[in-house]
Amino acid sequence: MSPQQCPPLLLSQPATTPTLMPHTVPRHATQLDATHTSPLSGTLAPMAQPLPLPTHTDPARFADAQARLFTGQRLHVGASPIVHELDWIPWLDELVLPGPACRQGFAGTGARGELRPTHHPVTCRRCLRLHDDPDTTQHDQPALFALPDPHHP
């Protein structure tokens, strides 16, 4: 569109980007705090703080501390209520770290609470199967619902 074709109203307005007036900026938006606006609700929520960077840890001391914590125990992975049998998994050089015997996946080395020791009995079906527990080998998959018995109406 050439200037001759533009309506006079558009030609008379300056071509600047709109700016917010100071009274339209919320007071909390000018503060330097750890908040952000949720795109869904528009409410302010605290931002997640980054985890502190780990300091140097001696691998042998860490493996020894994990051995003292988990020896004679079973474990939970994360916040799961499932109890796993303990196995020692090769880590660095000749060092080993605790882990689930069934090799249930988890992220990390256990240093930040990914694994939790417990004295409770094992409830993981894979861990129980590894030890040929008769309670789990007879019923590999539980029934979803009871089927009607044709002999008893």
C-alpha positions in Angstrom: 0.0 0.0 0.0 1.5 3.3 -1.0 1.3 6.5 1.1 -1.3 7.9 -1.3 -3.6 4.9 -0.7 -3.3 5.0 3.2 -6.2 6.5 5.1 -5.2 9.8 6.8 -5.6 8.4 10.2 -2.9 5.8 9.7 -0.5 8.3 8.3 -0.9 10.7 11.2 0.0 8.2 13.8 3.7 7.7 14.7 5.2 4.3 14.0 6.3 3.5 17.5 5.8 0.4 19.6 3.3 0.8 22.5 4.8 1.1 25.9 3.2 0.4 29.3 2.5 3.2 31.5 4.1 2.9 35.0 0.7 2.6 36.6 -0.1 -0.5 34.5 2.9 -2.5 35.7 2.0 -4.6 38.8 4.2 -3.7 41.8 5.4 -7.4 42.1 6.6 -7.4 38.5 9.2 -4.8 39.3 10.6 -6.6 42.3 13.6 -8.9 41.9 12.3 -12.0 43.6 12.0 -15.6 42.5 8.4 -15.5 41.2 6.9 -16.0 37.8 3.4 -15.8 36.2 1.7 -19.1 35.4 0.6 -19.1 31.8 -2.6 -21.0 32.7 -3.8 -19.2 35.7 -2.0 -15.9 35.6 -1.1 -16.3 39.3 2.3 -15.9 40.8 4.1 -19.0 41.9 7.6 -19.4 43.4 10.2 -20.6 40.9 12.0 -23.8 41.5 15.4 -23.2 42.9 18.2 -25.1 41.1 19.9 -27.9 43.0 23.3 -26.9 44.4 26.2 -28.2 42.3 27.8 -31.2 44.0 31.1 -30.8 45.6 33.8 -33.2 44.9 33.2 -36.5 46.7 35.7 -39.3 47.0 34.2 -42.3 45.2 35.6 -44.8 47.7 34.2 -42.9 50.7 30.8 -42.6 49.0 30.6 -46.3 48.2 31.6 -47.2 51.7 28.9 -44.9 53.1 26.3 -46.5 50.9 27.5 -49.9 52.0 27.1 -49.0 55.6 23.6 -47.6 55.0 22.2 -50.4 52.9 24.0 -53.6 54.2 21.3 -56.0 55.6 18.5 -53.8 54.2 16.1 -53.8 51.3 15.2 -50.6 49.4 12.6 -48.3 47.9 13.2 -46.6 44.6 12.2 -42.9 44.9 8.8 -42.4 46.6 7.5 -45.7 45.5 6.0 -48.0 48.2 7.4 -51.1 46.4 10.1 -52.8 48.4 13.0 -54.3 46.3 15.6 -56.9 47.2 19.1 -55.3 47.4 21.8 -56.1 45.0 25.3 -54.6 44.7 25.9 -53.1 41.2 29.4 -52.5 39.8 30.1 -48.7 39.7 33.7 -47.4 39.4 36.8 -49.6 39.3 36.1 -52.3 41.9 33.5 -50.2 43.8 29.9 -51.2 44.0 26.7 -49.3 44.9 23.3 -50.6 46.1 20.5 -51.1 43.6 17.3 -53.1 43.1 18.0 -56.8 42.3 15.3 -56.7 39.6 17.2 -53.8 37.9 14.3 -51.4 38.3 15.5 -48.2 36.7 16.3 -45.0 38.6 18.3 -41.9 37.8 21.5 -41.1 39.8 23.7 -42.9 42.2 21.5 -42.7 45.2 23.3 -39.8 46.7 20.2 -37.5 46.6 17.7 -40.0 48.0 16.8 -41.9 44.9 17.1 -45.1 47.0 15.9 -45.4 50.5 16.8 -48.3 52.8 14.0 -50.3 54.6 13.5 -53.4 56.8 10.1 -54.2 55.2 9.6 -57.5 53.4 10.1 -57.5 49.6 6.9 -56.7 47.6 8.4 -56.4 44.1 7.2 -59.3 42.1 10.3 -59.4 39.9 12.6 -59.4 42.9 10.5 -62.2 44.4 10.6 -64.2 41.2 14.4 -64.0 41.2 14.4 -65.9 44.4 11.8 -68.5 43.3 9.3 -67.4 46.0 6.4 -70.0 45.7 3.8 -67.3 46.4 4.7 -65.5 43.2 5.6 -68.4 40.8 2.1 -70.0 41.2 0.3 -66.8 40.4 2.3 -65.0 37.7 -0.6 -62.6 36.9 -3.5 -61.9 39.3 -7.0 -62.1 37.8 -8.6 -58.8 37.0 -12.0 -60.0 38.1 -13.7 -63.2 39.2 -15.2 -65.2 36.3 -18.7 -66.7 36.9 -18.7 -70.3 37.9 -21.1 -72.2 35.5 -21.7 -75.0 38.1 -23.0 -72.6 40.8 -25.7 -70.3 39.5 
